[in-house]
Amino acid sequence: MKAISLDAFYKSVPPTEKGASLPQFQVYDTAEVYRVKDGKAPMTYDRRAYYKVSLIIGRNRVEYADKVIDVAERALLFATPKVPYRYVS
């Protein structure tokens, strides 16, 4: 499985007010990202070529490596380039 680069990730999300270079830290409202992507395929089960920390608020399901994690209220997800994952809902 080929990892998705940070540059490819930034090209796949809605534009933000950013300078000419890619930021080292960015905050996204995933509900807004999914609303903009409405009608497109769901998030693929992939590895990213960067580290990611996600604050998950509300009911959600995450497929992480060989596990399925159901979130009832709040959780932190730490993703590394070595472990594939995706948000299911």
C-alpha positions as CSV (number, residue, x, y, z in Angstrom):
1,M,0.0,0.0,0.0
2,K,1.5,3.3,-1.1
3,A,1.4,6.2,1.4
4,I,-0.4,9.4,0.5
5,S,2.0,12.4,0.6
6,L,1.2,15.6,2.6
7,D,1.1,17.6,-0.6
8,A,-1.4,15.1,-2.2
9,F,-3.5,15.4,1.0
10,Y,-3.6,19.2,0.8
11,K,-4.7,19.0,-2.8
12,S,-7.6,16.8,-1.9
13,V,-9.2,19.1,0.8
14,P,-11.0,22.4,0.3
15,P,-8.6,25.4,-0.1
16,T,-7.7,27.4,3.0
17,E,-6.1,30.7,3.6
18,K,-2.5,29.5,3.4
19,G,0.7,31.0,2.2
20,A,2.9,29.8,-0.7
21,S,4.4,27.0,1.4
22,L,2.6,24.1,3.1
23,P,1.9,24.7,6.8
24,Q,3.4,22.3,9.3
25,F,0.3,22.3,11.4
26,Q,-3.3,22.7,10.2
27,V,-6.7,22.3,11.8
28,Y,-9.7,21.0,9.9
29,D,-13.3,20.5,10.8
30,T,-13.9,17.0,9.3
31,A,-17.6,17.5,9.3
32,E,-17.1,20.4,6.9
33,V,-14.6,18.5,4.8
34,Y,-17.1,15.6,4.4
35,R,-19.9,18.1,3.6
36,V,-17.8,19.5,0.8
37,K,-16.9,16.0,-0.5
38,D,-20.6,15.0,-0.3
39,G,-21.4,12.7,-3.2
40,K,-17.8,11.5,-3.6
41,A,-16.4,8.2,-2.4
42,P,-15.9,7.7,1.3
43,M,-12.4,8.0,2.9
44,T,-10.2,5.3,1.6
45,Y,-8.3,2.9,3.9
46,D,-4.8,4.2,3.5
47,R,-1.5,5.1,5.1
48,R,-0.5,8.8,5.0
49,A,3.2,9.9,4.6
50,Y,2.8,12.1,7.7
51,Y,1.8,12.0,11.3
52,K,-1.7,13.0,12.3
53,V,-3.5,13.8,15.6
54,S,-7.3,13.9,15.4
55,L,-9.7,15.0,18.1
56,I,-12.9,13.0,17.5
57,I,-16.1,14.5,19.0
58,G,-19.4,12.6,18.9
59,R,-20.3,9.2,17.6
60,N,-17.8,7.9,15.1
61,R,-16.2,4.7,13.9
62,V,-12.5,4.4,12.9
63,E,-10.9,1.4,11.2
64,Y,-7.3,1.4,12.5
65,A,-4.9,-1.3,11.5
66,D,-6.7,-4.6,12.3
67,K,-9.1,-3.0,14.8
68,V,-12.5,-1.2,14.6
69,I,-12.8,1.5,17.2
70,D,-16.3,2.8,18.1
71,V,-16.2,6.3,19.6
72,A,-19.3,7.3,21.7
73,E,-18.3,10.8,22.8
74,R,-14.7,11.9,22.5
75,A,-11.3,10.3,21.5
76,L,-7.8,11.2,20.3
77,L,-6.5,9.3,17.3
78,F,-2.7,9.3,16.8
79,A,-1.9,8.1,13.3
80,T,1.5,7.3,11.9
81,P,2.8,6.6,8.4
82,K,3.1,2.9,9.3
83,V,-0.5,2.2,10.2
84,P,-3.5,2.4,7.7
85,Y,-6.8,3.9,8.9
86,R,-10.0,5.5,7.9
87,Y,-13.0,7.2,9.3
88,V,-16.2,5.2,8.6
89,S,-18.8,7.5,10.1
